[in-house]
Structure formats: C-alpha cells, structure tokens
C-alpha cells in the first residue's frame, strides 16, 4: 500500500521575462536551493522527476535531458512529465508515486520553462491542436479562454468587474513576493481599461510570458522524520482529464470544468476532507487568467459552485480574508512559466512552514490545497498538503 | 501466496512495425493497439482506472503529442492520468508505480509513433537529432558535419568505433549480429534470408555503420494493461509478472558521454536485478529483447546487462550464443534491425515481445520455455536514457 510522503525542501528563484541563464543553469540554481533548504546533498537524491510543458518553447528536443545534469540526475533514474500547464502539479504527483510506491526514498522534483526562446508563445500553443480540423482556425490560449470565460460568466451570471478584482488582488499580493515578475498596484478600473485580447479576457486578466524554475524535494516517512520535527505531508492527490476534443467533452458546456471537480474529489477523498471551504486554511489556485482562479476555487470547493464572484467581492480570498487564495501573487503576479507553475505547491509549503516572508498570511495554516490546469485545456491536477 | 501489489501485465496489443499505415492517423494506430489489448485482457474501457502515454513532441510534429492520444486509450475522465515526454518504457515504469500505490487499478500504458508523417530522407531525423543538443555548446558541432543527413550515422559511427576498439569486435561480427536479427524477423514473416555478405555489401553510411547495421524507422503502436496480482485473478489471461524495473539517464553533453559503452543500461539493470532478486543474469535470464538501434549497440547492451562477459563477446557471436537456439536468445523477434525502429515505442514493444514469449503465444514459438525474460530500451542519441524490465512467469 501507499507509503506516506513528505515535502522536505523547496527551491525558489526569481521569475523573469527573459532569464540570461540556460535551462541547465536555471535548474541547477533551484536544485541547489532545494538541497540547501532540506539540508541534503545531491548524492542523497535517489531519483529525479522533471516537468516542463512544451519542448517547442525552448526549441530543445527532450529538454529534460539537458536539464538532468543540473538537477543532480546524472546516471540516476529520471522521468519527465509533460501535461502543459498542469505539469505544475502532475509532476509532483509523479514524484509522489515514486516515493509512495516504495521505489525511492528521496526524490527531487524539478519544473522549469524557458519561454523567452521563441518568437511567440501563442504560435507554439497553436501547435497543440489537431492539424486537420482545429489548427487552421488559429486557436491559441487567449482565444480558447475567451470562449471559456464567456461561457463561464454566462452560466453563473458573473461579471468582468469581478474578474478584474482577481487581477487587482493577485498583482497586489505579488508586491510582497521577492521572486515575482509582475507586481503591480492596480485598481479595478485599470484592469477594465486594459485592451481586450479575446472578449471578455483583457490584457490585465492574463498572466505574462515567463522564464523560471522551481524545485521540491520529496521524502518517505522515515527520512522525513529524521530531517525535520514538523514534516509537511502530501495528504491527497487527484487528476482528471476530459477529451482532447473540446467540442466533444463529457460536459459540452465550456463554463463548467467537470474534470477539475473529478480531480478535486479524488484529492479530498484521499485526504479525508469533507468540507474543503472549512477544512482548507490556504489555497494556491492556478490563475493564468483571472476567471480561471474563480472557476478553480469553485471546482476545489473553496466556495459554492457559481459563488466565486461573491468570494472575491466579500474579500474571502484576499490575503487577510477567511480563506486566502494566492497570497504569493499567483501566476498573474508572480509570473507564469507554464510547467514551473509548481510554485503554487512551493508557496503552500512555505505558508504551512511559516516561511513565506512578507507573503505569510496572518491565520494559522495547517492544510493547504493547490491545483494546476493544462493539457489541451482539459486536464486538472490537485494536491492537498498539510501537517499531521 | 497472492501478494496484493505485485504488478503484472494482463493484456497487450500491438500494431507491429512495418505494416501498412497509409491512411491510418496516429490516433487510430493507438486506438487499434488499445482495442487489441482490451480484447486480449477481456475487458472493456469502462474498467480502465488510469492511463499513461509517453511520446516525444518533435518526432511527431505536435506540441503536447502525449496529451493528444488520451482519447485513443480510453483515458477520458479517468482518475489516474499521466502524460510523459519520455521513451515509451517509462510509461510502463510510471504505470508500475501507480499500481504499487493503488493495487485496485487497471492501468493502461501506451505509446505510438508515426515517423512516416515526417518528410525527407530518413524522415528528417538529423534535424531532430541536432535539436536535442544543448544549443550553445553542442549544437554548433552539427554544422561541421558535411552532409547534415548523415549526422545520425556519424554519431553512431563514433560510438561503434569506440566499441570495436575496446572489444576487438570486427565489422564482420557486427554484420553477423545484423543478419541474426534480420533473419529472426524474416523467419516470422517468411521473407528470404539475408547473408553476412549482403550486410557488408550494403551502402556505407559512416564507417563502420552500414545501411543494414542501422535500424530504419517504422510506424508502430503498443498498449499494455497492468494491474496487481490480486486483481489479475479476476481476468481470463494468465498474468505476466513485472518482477523488476530500473531506469537511468546519462548526461546529454556530447563531450561528456561515454562512447562504446552504456553506463545508463548498467545502472538500470542493477536496479531491476536487485528488485527481481537476480544475482547471475547470464544464468537466470532465459531470453532478452534489447535495443539494437545499431548492430554494435546490441552488443554494448548485452554486456552492460551482464548477459555476457565483455571479454567473451567475440566468442559468443562466433558460437551463435545469442541465436534463437543459443543459451540466451537475444532479439528473437528481430529487434529494431529486423522489424524497424519505432523510436519511443520500441521499448514498450520489447516488453510486449517478452511477455508474449513468457505466455507462449508468440507468432513464432521458440522450442524453449521462457520463465524469466528481460526487455531493454535505449533512447538513442536523442535521449541518453536506458530502461530495463524483468518479466517472469511466476
């Protein structure tokens, strides 16, 4: 049966639009930081799990192999996960499996992305679609998300101003985050005045193009108890994927993410959480677009279905609210290096440890949840972590 | 004693390399393989609990190529879903760990490759090969190769030379390896036999690599269904146990790689043998399917896997030690040289071949009983990884 798995260290670095370091150097930097945080050496690492979305961003085939040396993975078992944006959480889930299955005791999980190397990230995103039927239409992320946002706002009677508040909150939170790419002090009117990319999604509803990496070290129970008195356990994991044909999904309404509800249900069942809105103390929710944070808060049960508008209006998800969401700034404020959105998990860990610096929320955090969305806009991965 | 979480293969489906795939989309290839695997296991897709695919974007010309295959393997709205950008055999390893974590799962692991969709000589593989290198220090070297298309052969030849130097294996012996594999494949399909002279007369790509000592790319798909021993009892097929797995990655920098040897295979084998409790692989393994991307790589891998002492390789080839009727038959299926190189599917195909032979339902049944078999995969110069799986009847 599954063994208990703990997070024993994280590695951070500043997110930037264009980092001068190569992928190998970026990965080395976060791996080094994580090892120092966990007080381990690279020889202690049994296996390396890497995650990165799309090789076409950096133009290197199997880019994880180039990153392996920097992660301390030379002549060790390495495995690379790739589910686009959701690699951010599905990669640590793969790492969790490495330890929970009993195969390895200490596993380094690295997520990285170098998006500055290509002329247009959105042109790359067009290449994920079917070449015969969908690619020629010219679909990319903002266009697809414009469709989804419209369906979502319509389904639950939400407004663009409520979306804008998420941007104000997250970019404002990022001001306290030393690793953030895009901290901004904004008003709702600023966001509303920014140009439309794909109605109803505006420029300030989106997250930037980013270079960056993150590392997490996972360990089995025995090792974790040796390393620390207060281990943070991975208590629940969940994944869900709908059909890659967005016109053929189980639920044809693009406004409701059935696959995200499926992923959240699994993670909460595993963690024994019955009422997430009460039992979860803190959440880092995947917010590449403002409405995605709202959709994901609902799918994760942090508010009732359709209640994300009220949640932001009433200040529940603000940093000093009853259930803070993305106090780090999220992808909106911290930056969105697709796979390295694993930062969401890192921040949950830092909040539980009380090491989040200026981003630390005032309430006690014992249980936190994070999620990531990706695949071909149809994959969600959820992870619940917490103290004993 | 039924152990709850011993992992086994309960179904396999293959679209063999080399078949006619014109007009069959790569999603369909994988669908056919999965349909066969489900039929083989006697289940329907509703029972599938999770799905893992592995793929490489650049060889398929599509970003997130692994996600694209989800519908073909019955993975829609299933809980345990993972997408790897790896050699196909890693999907088996990830599936293995999934079942170890949750023994109640029926897991589908799959890979598909359709190189015939790429254009150019040898399907433009040289472009992919140069793109896998670090762009600052390594990739510029590719520009120094006079004919870009021969890039793969140049890398392969450097490796082959280093191996020949160390092992005293001659070109003729390499040709014998190729002949063995090509004829193994021909025996199954009834094609005429190839002679050593034919191999030595085939065009030289980069000395000592020849047209017939380097595997050619072929379209293929492979799906395996895994579950725990406890679950397997409810299914009709006799399970094949995965008793050991191991994988390892070498550095990607050209200058730092080991030529003419395979430390990644050695590490992977070490881990797999330890799990499977194998101390003397040369005695305990009945049959092996190893990566023979180039003829000399089969020998490098056989040595690294401990199936043959490096000092005895020459003797073993001369004695036919790796032949169909030899003490350790290697690549009875024909391997990559005989059947074609399906890149990331090749590793998973090796596993399927070994599983079939353990079950005794291979197309060309060998006279010997196979109780413990070994499958090995190597990622080639584009991906310096090795994977090893030890399969057993009990």
Interface residues (C-beta under 8 A of the other chain):
Chain A: X1 X2 X22 X24 X48 X52 X53 X54 X55 X56 X59 X60 X61 X62 X64 X65 X66 X68 X69 X73 X74 X75 X76 X77 X78 X79 X80 X81 X82 X83 X84 X90 X93 X94 X97 X98 X100 X101 X102 X103 X124 X125 X127 X128 X130 X131 X238 X239 X240 X241 X242 X243 X244 X245 X250 X258 X259 X262 X263 X266 X375 X376 X379
Chain B: X4 X5 X56 X57 X58 X59 X61 X62 X63 X64 X66 X67 X68 X70 X71 X75 X76 X77 X78 X79 X80 X81 X82 X83 X84 X85 X86 X90 X93 X94 X96 X97 X98 X100 X101 X102 X103 X128 X131 X132 X133 X134 X135 X136 X246 X247 X248 X249 X250 X251 X252 X253 X263 X264 X267 X268 X271 X379 X382 X383 X384 X385
